[in-house]
Amino acid sequence: MSAGATAEALVSDQPGQHVDHLCLDGDVESALAGTLRPEPKPEPDLALGQALADVATIAILSEREIHRSEVVIGQLQHALQSRVIIELAEGIVANRLDVDMATAFEMLRTHSRRNNERLSTVAGQIVEGRRDLSILAPESGHGRAGA
């Protein structure tokens, strides 16, 4: 407090007013002298508020878990679909180039890596007939034994 200022802390006793005012030389300053003092809440209101907060928290957590589950389901469906296409392409390569399934897969994988392409993309193009199989032709010794 500065000298000459008559400090008088006024605390309102009226309901709804929770601000302490500071009187300096008779003028009321709107500055807070302390903190706001909340009115105490009745116990039933506190219990209801906590129950609503709990329900909201559970709803938020449930929504997050549902979203995560949907993402995982989508990823699994995509993986399964890709695998089916790759298997079809393996069969086409094995049949047309007269190699076994393991060799056909290795040829597809090697070509994909060499050309920096996704295996599922190459396989899809083979299944759709948009990829020339001659680029996958095995080198000598890759054919089926006894074929």
C-alpha positions, 0 to 999 in steps of 0.5 A: 500500500502506498502512503496516503492511501487508506486501504480498506478491504471490503468483502461483500456479504451479499449472495452472488458477489464474490469479489473483494474491492480495494478502496484507495483514497475513497475510490473503489478499484475493480482490481481483485484483492484476492481470488474469486470465492465460489459459493459452496455447492450442495452435495447432490449437485456435486454428485450429479456433476461428477456422474455427468462427467463420468458418463461423458468420459465413458462416451468419449473413450467408447467413441475412440475405441470404436474408431480404432476398431473401424481403422483396424477392420479397414486395414485387415480388409485391405490386407486380405483383398491384396493377398487374394490379388497376389495369389491370383497373380501368382497362379497366372505367372506360375501357369503361363511361365511354367514355374511353381508357386513359390518361384512365381511369388519370388518373381513378382516380389523381385520385380516389385522391389527392383522397380520400386512398386507395391507388390499388390499393384504389380499383381493387380495389373497382372490379374487385369492383363495390363502387365506383360509377363515377359518382364518376369520371365525366369532366368535359366533353371527357374522352371519346374523340375521335370516339366 
